[in-house]
Amino acid sequence: MTCEDYGMARLAAPELGRVRTLVGFALALALPPLLEWGTFTAGGDFLAADVLLQVAGVVAVALVGGLWPALLGALWSSLILNYFSTEPFGSLEIADAENLLTLVIFVAVAVSVSLVVGLAARRSREAAIASADASTLGELARGVLAAEDTLQGFLHHVRTHFGMAGAALFVRDEGDEGDDARATGPGTWTMLALDGTPSASEEGDLPGRRTAGDGDAAIRVPGGLKLVLHGRPLTSREQRLLVAFGSQLAALRQRQQLSASAEENRRLAEGNIMRTAILRAVSHDLRTPLAGIKLAVTSLRQPGVGFSVEEEDELLGTIEASSDRLASLIDNLLDMSRLSGDAATAHLGPVHWPDVVGAALRGLPSENVRILLEPNAPPVQADFGMLERVIANIAENAQKHAGSADIVVTSAVSGTLREVPAGELRIRDHGPGVGADGMVRMFQPFQRLDDAGPSGVGLGLAVARGFTEVMGGELLAEPAPGGGLAMIIRLPLSTGVRL
């Protein structure tokens, strides 16, 4: 039985049900004379048999309508037996003491049977309700432990279980006195969540700060929370059950706070790793190009030393290459900082592969790069600047590891991305390739596999994947046939709309 089904059943039949009770009273009035008429019609003249038949009728009334209809039936049956089946007939007087004893025993048995049947029916109903309550609390507990429930979902469980019109959760504002479960006084509360129809005093004030009323039922929950129900007053048993719901709510709230704390600790740990890596980069990787620039400039400015044209060109080339390397390292550090702080925002629009590939590869050596793009390919939805950085970082990484081997850039319309047709760009090198473990680590920040190639902080591929995901795409790596590595940029095809 679900919470919704159980809540409907409780509203429809708080006891046996009004209709069933009315049927029981009608049966209590009609069944005894019918049984007495049947006895006379059959020609029976034994009082004992008549009494047993009437007892059976009282039991039937008890099973249908419960205790009070059965008591009415017992009294009505005793009057009928006294009038029709005991001497003097047609009178309520009893002449024979044995008949009086028989009637007394009949009434006692009928009342006892009524009480037992009514008690059994009530215990059966209470057991069914308790079983449903336990099932509901177990379901809530599983949701809390499995992290499947939210505050909104919890309120929906509570509201439907008790058949209420609305359920609201409030938190006491920080700084108020007595913010625990024993606090008294109205206090100032802020609504955290609402399910169903709010009370009239809450309408027009969602969400917001207000003094939380008691509604039709309310409990305080450890942690400065208050659960308020609107719709109908609760019975004492339902109030006790609501307290159990409050315990589940406290556990749910505690789990959410622990999750938030764990997430904050994770972000702090990542921040510490980032700061440590940046310090390492500043102390080594950024100093290397700076040292090259300093050495070249010092050599050119050295008095009394003459350099040939070729030597000056070489020193100026060192300055230019080191400056470019330094700019690239700083750009990657800044981009990784933006991605870690969720500050990277993509301005999406239609982008054609030839345009962005040409811009991305403009500053790279082109002797071993072959560009084989499909003509008239549809554009993808991307941020031009971000996509340019993604392609440039991947191509730079490929050249670093491929050496003099060819790097091939191809495009295609292939597959779907979140059920949307996608376009992809493949950048394949013919270098030594990467193992399965390396394909996972290569996208992590500050990872340099085998320390291959020129120095760097190991952020190029991490930034490339981060930017690709910000644009709603994906960046994958897979071994290339014949050796090497293929990097695949997959983005949804453009709809022509700029975002």
One Martini backbone bead per residue (centre of mass of N, CA, C, O) as a GRO file, in nm:
protein
  499
    1MET     BB    1   0.094   0.036   0.025
    2THR     BB    2   0.068   0.353  -0.028
    3CYS     BB    3   0.050   0.668   0.083
    4GLU     BB    4  -0.196   0.748  -0.089
    5ASP     BB    5  -0.378   0.505  -0.030
    6TYR     BB    6  -0.377   0.534   0.278
    7GLY     BB    7  -0.492   0.819   0.300
    8MET     BB    8  -0.762   0.753   0.162
    9ALA     BB    9  -0.852   0.529   0.363
   10ARG     BB   10  -0.861   0.709   0.618
   11LEU     BB   11  -1.082   0.904   0.515
   12ALA     BB   12  -1.301   0.687   0.435
   13ALA     BB   13  -1.205   0.488   0.709
   14PRO     BB   14  -1.157   0.542   1.033
   15GLU     BB   15  -1.315   0.280   1.076
   16LEU     BB   16  -1.560   0.097   0.923
   17GLY     BB   17  -1.768   0.293   0.835
   18ARG     BB   18  -2.059   0.450   0.785
   19VAL     BB   19  -2.210   0.253   0.604
   20ARG     BB   20  -2.153  -0.002   0.769
   21THR     BB   21  -2.288   0.096   1.031
   22LEU     BB   22  -2.572   0.142   0.915
   23VAL     BB   23  -2.610  -0.149   0.826
   24GLY     BB   24  -2.587  -0.266   1.111
   25PHE     BB   25  -2.837  -0.126   1.232
   26ALA     BB   26  -3.041  -0.237   1.028
   27LEU     BB   27  -2.979  -0.536   1.096
   28ALA     BB   28  -3.051  -0.520   1.401
   29LEU     BB   29  -3.361  -0.459   1.337
   30ALA     BB   30  -3.428  -0.694   1.113
   31LEU     BB   31  -3.314  -0.981   1.193
   32PRO     BB   32  -3.467  -1.083   1.447
   33PRO     BB   33  -3.762  -1.097   1.326
   34LEU     BB   34  -3.681  -1.283   1.092
   35LEU     BB   35  -3.589  -1.521   1.266
   36GLU     BB   36  -3.858  -1.555   1.420
   37TRP     BB   37  -4.031  -1.607   1.171
   38GLY     BB   38  -3.870  -1.855   1.074
   39THR     BB   39  -3.930  -2.029   1.322
   40PHE     BB   40  -4.242  -2.035   1.293
   41THR     BB   41  -4.248  -2.142   1.003
   42ALA     BB   42  -4.087  -2.415   1.086
   43GLY     BB   43  -4.209  -2.505   1.383
   44GLY     BB   44  -4.052  -2.414   1.621
   45ASP     BB   45  -4.043  -2.481   2.011
   46PHE     BB   46  -3.744  -2.411   2.098
   47LEU     BB   47  -3.571  -2.195   2.289
   48ALA     BB   48  -3.275  -2.275   2.240
   49ALA     BB   49  -3.281  -2.251   1.932
   50ASP     BB   50  -3.373  -1.956   1.925
   51VAL     BB   51  -3.129  -1.841   2.077
   52LEU     BB   52  -2.903  -1.937   1.884
   53LEU     BB   53  -3.009  -1.784   1.640
   54GLN     BB   54  -2.984  -1.501   1.768
   55VAL     BB   55  -2.681  -1.514   1.821
   56ALA     BB   56  -2.604  -1.537   1.525
   57GLY     BB   57  -2.722  -1.261   1.451
   58VAL     BB   58  -2.536  -1.090   1.636
   59VAL     BB   59  -2.270  -1.176   1.505
   60ALA     BB   60  -2.337  -1.063   1.226
   61VAL     BB   61  -2.367  -0.771   1.316
   62ALA     BB   62  -2.076  -0.741   1.432
   63LEU     BB   63  -1.927  -0.797   1.162
   64VAL     BB   64  -2.052  -0.550   1.013
   65GLY     BB   65  -2.093  -0.297   1.254
   66GLY     BB   66  -2.009  -0.383   1.535
   67LEU     BB   67  -2.075  -0.303   1.855
   68TRP     BB   68  -2.337  -0.121   1.865
   69PRO     BB   69  -2.521  -0.288   1.680
   70ALA     BB   70  -2.492  -0.547   1.854
   71LEU     BB   71  -2.625  -0.436   2.111
   72LEU     BB   72  -2.893  -0.372   1.984
   73GLY     BB   73  -2.949  -0.662   1.886
   74ALA     BB   74  -2.950  -0.796   2.167
   75LEU     BB   75  -3.189  -0.637   2.290
   76TRP     BB   76  -3.394  -0.694   2.065
   77SER     BB   77  -3.384  -1.008   2.091
   78SER     BB   78  -3.474  -1.027   2.388
   79LEU     BB   79  -3.756  -0.905   2.344
   80ILE     BB   80  -3.855  -1.110   2.136
   81LEU     BB   81  -3.821  -1.364   2.310
   82ASN     BB   82  -4.005  -1.270   2.540
   83TYR     BB   83  -4.266  -1.228   2.364
   84PHE     BB   84  -4.263  -1.510   2.173
   85SER     BB   85  -4.091  -1.756   2.359
   86THR     BB   86  -4.228  -1.679   2.639
   87GLU     BB   87  -4.385  -1.721   2.922
   88PRO     BB   88  -4.614  -1.525   2.843
   89PHE     BB   89  -4.743  -1.478   2.552
   90GLY     BB   90  -4.743  -1.143   2.446
   91SER     BB   91  -4.529  -1.080   2.679
   92LEU     BB   92  -4.280  -0.942   2.909
   93GLU     BB   93  -4.333  -1.166   3.086
   94ILE     BB   94  -4.193  -1.408   3.335
   95ALA     BB   95  -4.274  -1.722   3.471
   96ASP     BB   96  -4.008  -1.876   3.417
   97ALA     BB   97  -3.698  -1.912   3.548
   98GLU     BB   98  -3.556  -2.051   3.311
   99ASN     BB   99  -3.622  -1.836   3.102
  100LEU     BB  100  -3.473  -1.610   3.246
  101LEU     BB  101  -3.197  -1.745   3.237
  102THR     BB  102  -3.182  -1.768   2.932
  103LEU     BB  103  -3.195  -1.462   2.872
  104VAL     BB  104  -2.950  -1.380   3.035
  105ILE     BB  105  -2.749  -1.555   2.885
  106PHE     BB  106  -2.801  -1.435   2.609
  107VAL     BB  107  -2.716  -1.145   2.670
  108ALA     BB  108  -2.433  -1.212   2.768
  109VAL     BB  109  -2.335  -1.353   2.510
  110ALA     BB  110  -2.400  -1.128   2.308
  111VAL     BB  111  -2.223  -0.913   2.440
  112SER     BB  112  -1.958  -1.069   2.436
  113VAL     BB  113  -1.947  -1.115   2.134
  114SER     BB  114  -1.953  -0.818   2.058
  115LEU     BB  115  -1.695  -0.736   2.203
  116VAL     BB  116  -1.503  -0.935   2.064
  117VAL     BB  117  -1.561  -0.855   1.772
  118GLY     BB  118  -1.503  -0.554   1.803
  119LEU     BB  119  -1.212  -0.587   1.908
  120ALA     BB  120  -1.104  -0.748   1.668
  121ALA     BB  121  -1.165  -0.534   1.455
  122ARG     BB  122  -0.996  -0.309   1.586
  123ARG     BB  123  -0.727  -0.464   1.590
  124SER     BB  124  -0.716  -0.506   1.286
  125ARG     BB  125  -0.712  -0.210   1.210
  126GLU     BB  126  -0.462  -0.130   1.378
  127ALA     BB  127  -0.270  -0.327   1.237
  128ALA     BB  128  -0.301  -0.213   0.953
  129ILE     BB  129  -0.211   0.074   1.024
  130ALA     BB  130   0.064  -0.001   1.148
  131SER     BB  131   0.174  -0.136   0.895
  132ALA     BB  132   0.154   0.116   0.717
  133ASP     BB  133   0.331   0.295   0.893
  134ALA     BB  134   0.585   0.118   0.880
  135SER     BB  135   0.610   0.124   0.573
  136THR     BB  136   0.643   0.428   0.546
  137LEU     BB  137   0.891   0.461   0.734
  138GLY     BB  138   1.067   0.266   0.572
  139GLU     BB  139   1.061   0.427   0.310
  140LEU     BB  140   1.188   0.682   0.429
  141ALA     BB  141   1.447   0.552   0.534
  142ARG     BB  142   1.549   0.456   0.259
  143GLY     BB  143   1.559   0.737   0.133
  144VAL     BB  144   1.765   0.855   0.331
  145LEU     BB  145   1.995   0.639   0.299
  146ALA     BB  146   1.984   0.660  -0.036
  147ALA     BB  147   1.945   0.961  -0.127
  148GLU     BB  148   1.627   0.997  -0.257
  149ASP     BB  149   1.543   1.229  -0.076
  150THR     BB  150   1.357   1.524  -0.013
  151LEU     BB  151   1.194   1.774   0.124
  152GLN     BB  152   0.963   1.767  -0.081
  153GLY     BB  153   0.915   1.459  -0.070
  154PHE     BB  154   0.857   1.443   0.230
  155LEU     BB  155   0.607   1.627   0.235
  156HIS     BB  156   0.442   1.448   0.047
  157HIS     BB  157   0.428   1.206   0.230
  158VAL     BB  158   0.290   1.340   0.469
  159ARG     BB  159   0.037   1.455   0.332
  160THR     BB  160  -0.074   1.184   0.209
  161HIS     BB  161  -0.084   1.013   0.467
  162PHE     BB  162  -0.284   1.232   0.627
  163GLY     BB  163  -0.470   1.396   0.431
  164MET     BB  164  -0.365   1.681   0.353
  165ALA     BB  165  -0.351   2.001   0.210
  166GLY     BB  166  -0.079   2.082   0.375
  167ALA     BB  167   0.291   2.127   0.381
  168ALA     BB  168   0.540   2.273   0.605
  169LEU     BB  169   0.880   2.410   0.625
  170PHE     BB  170   1.072   2.537   0.895
  171VAL     BB  171   1.325   2.783   0.993
  172ARG     BB  172   1.512   2.914   1.226
  173ASP     BB  173   1.658   3.190   1.280
  174GLU     BB  174   1.943   3.318   1.323
  175GLY     BB  175   1.963   3.434   1.670
  176ASP     BB  176   1.745   3.301   1.793
  177GLU     BB  177   1.595   3.198   2.061
  178GLY     BB  178   1.561   2.881   2.087
  179ASP     BB  179   1.657   2.665   1.820
  180ASP     BB  180   1.525   2.422   1.930
  181ALA     BB  181   1.283   2.180   2.003
  182ARG     BB  182   1.210   2.353   2.289
  183ALA     BB  183   1.108   2.596   2.178
  184THR     BB  184   0.947   2.900   2.246
  185GLY     BB  185   0.749   3.076   2.079
  186PRO     BB  186   0.731   3.216   1.773
  187GLY     BB  187   0.929   3.364   1.623
  188THR     BB  188   1.154   3.340   1.339
  189TRP     BB  189   1.071   3.225   1.011
  190THR     BB  190   1.169   3.006   0.735
  191MET     BB  191   1.077   2.884   0.438
  192LEU     BB  192   1.174   2.584   0.271
  193ALA     BB  193   0.895   2.418   0.221
  194LEU     BB  194   0.616   2.308  -0.007
  195ASP     BB  195   0.301   2.118   0.009
  196GLY     BB  196   0.043   2.218  -0.146
  197THR     BB  197  -0.183   2.406   0.040
  198PRO     BB  198  -0.176   2.690   0.184
  199SER     BB  199  -0.243   2.899   0.404
  200ALA     BB  200  -0.375   3.209   0.425
  201SER     BB  201  -0.118   3.329   0.582
  202GLU     BB  202   0.090   3.225   0.340
  203GLU     BB  203  -0.014   3.373   0.122
  204GLY     BB  204   0.212   3.582  -0.043
  205ASP     BB  205   0.482   3.438   0.135
  206LEU     BB  206   0.650   3.296  -0.113
  207PRO     BB  207   0.914   3.308  -0.009
  208GLY     BB  208   0.970   3.377   0.352
  209ARG     BB  209   0.930   3.582   0.627
  210ARG     BB  210   0.780   3.442   0.930
  211THR     BB  211   0.538   3.347   1.151
  212ALA     BB  212   0.489   3.036   1.254
  213GLY     BB  213   0.231   2.846   1.261
  214ASP     BB  214   0.039   2.561   1.374
  215GLY     BB  215  -0.210   2.491   1.257
  216ASP     BB  216  -0.337   2.164   1.287
  217ALA     BB  217  -0.025   2.072   1.287
  218ALA     BB  218   0.275   2.055   1.505
  219ILE     BB  219   0.640   2.026   1.499
  220ARG     BB  220   0.944   1.984   1.644
  221VAL     BB  221   1.281   1.982   1.515
  222PRO     BB  222   1.581   1.907   1.519
  223GLY     BB  223   1.754   2.205   1.407
  224GLY     BB  224   1.526   2.433   1.380
  225LEU     BB  225   1.249   2.290   1.310
  226LYS     BB  226   0.914   2.305   1.138
  227LEU     BB  227   0.613   2.112   1.120
  228VAL     BB  228   0.330   2.189   0.907
  229LEU     BB  229  -0.025   2.126   0.909
  230HIS     BB  230  -0.308   2.122   0.672
  231GLY     BB  231  -0.686   2.033   0.719
  232ARG     BB  232  -0.670   1.861   1.005
  233PRO     BB  233  -0.705   1.708   1.279
  234LEU     BB  234  -0.527   1.504   1.494
  235THR     BB  235  -0.476   1.232   1.641
  236SER     BB  236  -0.295   1.089   1.884
  237ARG     BB  237  -0.171   0.872   1.701
  238GLU     BB  238  -0.087   1.070   1.474
  239GLN     BB  239   0.100   1.240   1.649
  240ARG     BB  240   0.301   1.012   1.704
  241LEU     BB  241   0.368   0.967   1.405
  242LEU     BB  242   0.472   1.253   1.349
  243VAL     BB  243   0.721   1.222   1.525
  244ALA     BB  244   0.850   1.006   1.346
  245PHE     BB  245   0.872   1.188   1.103
  246GLY     BB  246   1.060   1.390   1.243
  247SER     BB  247   1.299   1.196   1.267
  248GLN     BB  248   1.334   1.158   0.964
  249LEU     BB  249   1.385   1.456   0.904
  250ALA     BB  250   1.640   1.485   1.072
  251ALA     BB  251   1.803   1.275   0.910
  252LEU     BB  252   1.779   1.417   0.638
  253ARG     BB  253   1.908   1.685   0.722
  254GLN     BB  254   2.177   1.564   0.814
  255ARG     BB  255   2.256   1.440   0.542
  256GLN     BB  256   2.262   1.705   0.385
  257GLN     BB  257   2.478   1.842   0.561
  258LEU     BB  258   2.697   1.629   0.512
  259SER     BB  259   2.707   1.659   0.206
  260ALA     BB  260   2.780   1.959   0.206
  261SER     BB  261   3.040   1.923   0.370
  262ALA     BB  262   3.179   1.726   0.176
  263GLU     BB  263   3.175   1.917  -0.068
  264GLU     BB  264   3.338   2.142   0.065
  265ASN     BB  265   3.589   1.969   0.124
  266ARG     BB  266   3.644   1.899  -0.169
  267ARG     BB  267   3.686   2.190  -0.268
  268LEU     BB  268   3.918   2.253  -0.075
  269ALA     BB  269   4.106   2.031  -0.175
  270GLU     BB  270   4.117   2.129  -0.466
  271GLY     BB  271   4.229   2.408  -0.392
  272ASN     BB  272   4.493   2.303  -0.269
  273ILE     BB  273   4.593   2.164  -0.522
  274MET     BB  274   4.593   2.414  -0.698
  275ARG     BB  275   4.789   2.586  -0.530
  276THR     BB  276   5.025   2.388  -0.536
  277ALA     BB  277   5.051   2.378  -0.848
  278ILE     BB  278   5.096   2.679  -0.891
  279LEU     BB  279   5.353   2.696  -0.725
  280ARG     BB  280   5.506   2.495  -0.901
  281ALA     BB  281   5.475   2.651  -1.163
  282VAL     BB  282   5.612   2.912  -1.068
  283SER     BB  283   5.885   2.768  -0.971
  284HIS     BB  284   5.925   2.631  -1.277
  285ASP     BB  285   5.750   2.657  -1.546
  286LEU     BB  286   5.766   2.979  -1.549
  287ARG     BB  287   6.079   3.013  -1.521
  288THR     BB  288   6.184   2.900  -1.786
  289PRO     BB  289   6.092   3.120  -1.992
  290LEU     BB  290   6.210   3.355  -1.828
  291ALA     BB  291   6.505   3.266  -1.850
  292GLY     BB  292   6.522   3.282  -2.160
  293ILE     BB  293   6.457   3.581  -2.182
  294LYS     BB  294   6.678   3.692  -1.997
  295LEU     BB  295   6.923   3.575  -2.153
  296ALA     BB  296   6.871   3.709  -2.426
  297VAL     BB  297   6.860   4.004  -2.333
  298THR     BB  298   7.139   4.011  -2.195
  299SER     BB  299   7.300   3.946  -2.449
  300LEU     BB  300   7.205   4.191  -2.625
  301ARG     BB  301   7.300   4.412  -2.386
  302GLN     BB  302   7.590   4.350  -2.408
  303PRO     BB  303   7.871   4.514  -2.389
  304GLY     BB  304   8.099   4.466  -2.658
  305VAL     BB  305   7.894   4.271  -2.819
  306GLY     BB  306   7.885   4.104  -3.123
  307PHE     BB  307   7.625   4.020  -3.356
  308SER     BB  308   7.490   3.847  -3.572
  309VAL     BB  309   7.210   3.811  -3.750
  310GLU     BB  310   7.162   3.515  -3.673
  311GLU     BB  311   7.197   3.550  -3.365
  312GLU     BB  312   6.973   3.756  -3.321
  313ASP     BB  313   6.744   3.579  -3.433
  314GLU     BB  314   6.776   3.357  -3.223
  315LEU     BB  315   6.725   3.531  -2.970
  316LEU     BB  316   6.447   3.641  -3.062
  317GLY     BB  317   6.319   3.360  -3.090
  318THR     BB  318   6.343   3.289  -2.791
  319ILE     BB  319   6.167   3.516  -2.687
  320GLU     BB  320   5.909   3.442  -2.845
  321ALA     BB  321   5.874   3.147  -2.751
  322SER     BB  322   5.872   3.207  -2.444
  323SER     BB  323   5.631   3.400  -2.450
  324ASP     BB  324   5.426   3.200  -2.562
  325ARG     BB  325   5.458   2.995  -2.338
  326LEU     BB  326   5.381   3.182  -2.107
  327ALA     BB  327   5.097   3.256  -2.210
  328SER     BB  328   4.985   2.968  -2.214
  329LEU     BB  329   5.017   2.904  -1.913
  330ILE     BB  330   4.844   3.139  -1.806
  331ASP     BB  331   4.585   3.071  -1.955
  332ASN     BB  332   4.544   2.790  -1.823
  333LEU     BB  333   4.530   2.887  -1.532
  334LEU     BB  334   4.286   3.075  -1.569
  335ASP     BB  335   4.090   2.865  -1.688
  336MET     BB  336   4.097   2.667  -1.447
  337SER     BB  337   3.989   2.871  -1.245
  338ARG     BB  338   3.714   2.912  -1.383
  339LEU     BB  339   3.624   2.615  -1.375
  340SER     BB  340   3.648   2.571  -1.063
  341GLY     BB  341   3.444   2.840  -1.016
  342ASP     BB  342   3.206   2.848  -1.224
  343ALA     BB  343   3.294   3.106  -1.448
  344ALA     BB  344   3.222   2.965  -1.714
  345THR     BB  345   3.084   3.113  -2.017
  346ALA     BB  346   2.881   3.038  -2.286
  347HIS     BB  347   2.853   3.163  -2.633
  348LEU     BB  348   2.627   3.044  -2.838
  349GLY     BB  349   2.677   2.922  -3.182
  350PRO     BB  350   2.746   2.905  -3.502
  351VAL     BB  351   3.009   2.669  -3.610
  352HIS     BB  352   3.271   2.620  -3.829
  353TRP     BB  353   3.531   2.420  -3.864
  354PRO     BB  354   3.727   2.576  -4.057
  355ASP     BB  355   3.739   2.839  -3.894
  356VAL     BB  356   3.844   2.727  -3.613
  357VAL     BB  357   4.088   2.563  -3.710
  358GLY     BB  358   4.248   2.792  -3.841
  359ALA     BB  359   4.272   2.964  -3.579
  360ALA     BB  360   4.407   2.741  -3.392
  361LEU     BB  361   4.662   2.668  -3.610
  362ARG     BB  362   4.823   2.931  -3.676
  363GLY     BB  363   5.069   2.903  -3.443
  364LEU     BB  364   5.146   2.630  -3.571
  365PRO     BB  365   5.313   2.395  -3.701
  366SER     BB  366   5.250   2.262  -4.055
  367GLU     BB  367   5.421   2.021  -4.172
  368ASN     BB  368   5.245   1.769  -4.001
  369VAL     BB  369   4.959   1.891  -4.095
  370ARG     BB  370   4.633   1.747  -4.169
  371ILE     BB  371   4.345   1.878  -4.340
  372LEU     BB  372   4.018   1.683  -4.345
  373LEU     BB  373   3.742   1.835  -4.430
  374GLU     BB  374   3.419   1.857  -4.472
  375PRO     BB  375   3.220   1.970  -4.701
  376ASN     BB  376   2.940   2.136  -4.607
  377ALA     BB  377   2.920   2.132  -4.311
  378PRO     BB  378   2.753   2.159  -4.044
  379PRO     BB  379   2.711   2.337  -3.780
  380VAL     BB  380   2.798   2.407  -3.450
  381GLN     BB  381   2.735   2.442  -3.107
  382ALA     BB  382   2.934   2.726  -3.005
  383ASP     BB  383   3.224   2.872  -2.875
  384PHE     BB  384   3.467   3.005  -3.046
  385GLY     BB  385   3.689   3.062  -2.832
  386MET     BB  386   3.676   2.790  -2.684
  387LEU     BB  387   3.719   2.602  -2.931
  388GLU     BB  388   3.994   2.713  -3.003
  389ARG     BB  389   4.133   2.624  -2.740
  390VAL     BB  390   4.078   2.326  -2.761
  391ILE     BB  391   4.227   2.270  -3.028
  392ALA     BB  392   4.502   2.392  -2.952
  393ASN     BB  393   4.564   2.204  -2.711
  394ILE     BB  394   4.548   1.938  -2.866
  395ALA     BB  395   4.758   2.001  -3.086
  396GLU     BB  396   4.992   2.059  -2.896
  397ASN     BB  397   4.992   1.779  -2.762
  398ALA     BB  398   5.039   1.618  -3.023
  399GLN     BB  399   5.313   1.747  -3.101
  400LYS     BB  400   5.462   1.671  -2.840
  401HIS     BB  401   5.421   1.340  -2.893
  402ALA     BB  402   5.471   1.298  -3.217
  403GLY     BB  403   5.659   1.492  -3.344
  404SER     BB  404   5.709   1.413  -3.687
  405ALA     BB  405   5.445   1.309  -3.703
  406ASP     BB  406   5.140   1.292  -3.807
  407ILE     BB  407   4.853   1.520  -3.818
  408VAL     BB  408   4.499   1.454  -3.817
  409VAL     BB  409   4.213   1.642  -3.945
  410THR     BB  410   3.869   1.563  -3.886
  411SER     BB  411   3.523   1.541  -4.006
  412ALA     BB  412   3.177   1.485  -3.879
  413VAL     BB  413   2.858   1.328  -3.885
  414SER     BB  414   2.794   1.183  -3.556
  415GLY     BB  415   2.551   1.095  -3.399
  416THR     BB  416   2.464   1.166  -3.058
  417LEU     BB  417   2.363   1.433  -2.812
  418ARG     BB  418   2.118   1.407  -2.622
  419GLU     BB  419   1.930   1.345  -2.883
  420VAL     BB  420   2.134   1.507  -3.070
  421PRO     BB  421   2.276   1.595  -3.334
  422ALA     BB  422   2.625   1.545  -3.426
  423GLY     BB  423   2.950   1.683  -3.428
  424GLU     BB  424   3.294   1.601  -3.532
  425LEU     BB  425   3.641   1.615  -3.413
  426ARG     BB  426   3.953   1.484  -3.531
  427ILE     BB  427   4.269   1.427  -3.352
  428ARG     BB  428   4.551   1.267  -3.498
  429ASP     BB  429   4.816   1.075  -3.394
  430HIS     BB  430   5.158   0.895  -3.442
  431GLY     BB  431   5.242   0.807  -3.177
  432PRO     BB  432   5.276   0.602  -2.889
  433GLY     BB  433   5.057   0.657  -2.703
  434VAL     BB  434   4.800   0.538  -2.463
  435GLY     BB  435   4.696   0.407  -2.196
  436ALA     BB  436   4.425   0.338  -2.007
  437ASP     BB  437   4.518   0.505  -1.759
  438GLY     BB  438   4.607   0.761  -1.921
  439MET     BB  439   4.316   0.839  -2.030
  440VAL     BB  440   4.228   0.936  -1.748
  441ARG     BB  441   4.471   1.127  -1.650
  442MET     BB  442   4.496   1.339  -1.891
  443PHE     BB  443   4.228   1.513  -1.776
  444GLN     BB  444   4.383   1.593  -1.538
  445PRO     BB  445   4.515   1.807  -1.344
  446PHE     BB  446   4.855   1.813  -1.351
  447GLN     BB  447   4.920   1.616  -1.603
  448ARG     BB  448   5.229   1.430  -1.706
  449LEU     BB  449   5.302   1.204  -1.928
  450ASP     BB  450   5.626   1.103  -1.891
  451ASP     BB  451   5.739   1.389  -1.939
  452ALA     BB  452   5.676   1.481  -2.220
  453GLY     BB  453   5.834   1.707  -2.358
  454PRO     BB  454   5.770   1.996  -2.278
  455SER     BB  455   5.712   2.197  -2.048
  456GLY     BB  456   5.435   2.187  -1.799
  457VAL     BB  457   5.125   2.191  -1.606
  458GLY     BB  458   4.892   1.998  -1.714
  459LEU     BB  459   4.613   2.169  -1.856
  460GLY     BB  460   4.517   2.142  -2.150
  461LEU     BB  461   4.306   1.897  -2.134
  462ALA     BB  462   4.140   2.000  -1.897
  463VAL     BB  463   4.044   2.257  -2.039
  464ALA     BB  464   3.922   2.125  -2.288
  465ARG     BB  465   3.704   1.961  -2.139
  466GLY     BB  466   3.571   2.190  -1.983
  467PHE     BB  467   3.482   2.360  -2.231
  468THR     BB  468   3.317   2.139  -2.372
  469GLU     BB  469   3.108   2.103  -2.139
  470VAL     BB  470   3.008   2.398  -2.131
  471MET     BB  471   2.900   2.359  -2.443
  472GLY     BB  472   2.763   2.054  -2.441
  473GLY     BB  473   2.993   1.848  -2.467
  474GLU     BB  474   3.260   1.614  -2.575
  475LEU     BB  475   3.573   1.454  -2.464
  476LEU     BB  476   3.769   1.210  -2.632
  477ALA     BB  477   3.960   0.898  -2.608
  478GLU     BB  478   4.142   0.691  -2.855
  479PRO     BB  479   4.274   0.450  -3.011
  480ALA     BB  480   4.466   0.418  -3.293
  481PRO     BB  481   4.508   0.280  -3.576
  482GLY     BB  482   4.853   0.194  -3.575
  483GLY     BB  483   4.866   0.413  -3.366
  484GLY     BB  484   4.813   0.628  -3.126
  485LEU     BB  485   4.588   0.922  -3.101
  486ALA     BB  486   4.238   1.008  -3.052
  487MET     BB  487   4.063   1.313  -3.057
  488ILE     BB  488   3.716   1.388  -2.956
  489ILE     BB  489   3.492   1.633  -3.074
  490ARG     BB  490   3.157   1.674  -2.940
  491LEU     BB  491   2.877   1.847  -3.093
  492PRO     BB  492   2.602   2.004  -3.143
  493LEU     BB  493   2.402   2.095  -3.370
  494SER     BB  494   2.293   2.370  -3.514
  495THR     BB  495   1.993   2.594  -3.503
  496GLY     BB  496   2.080   2.919  -3.533
  497VAL     BB  497   2.099   2.989  -3.226
  498ARG     BB  498   2.175   3.233  -2.994
  499LEU     BB  499   2.308   3.218  -2.633
   0.00000   0.00000   0.00000
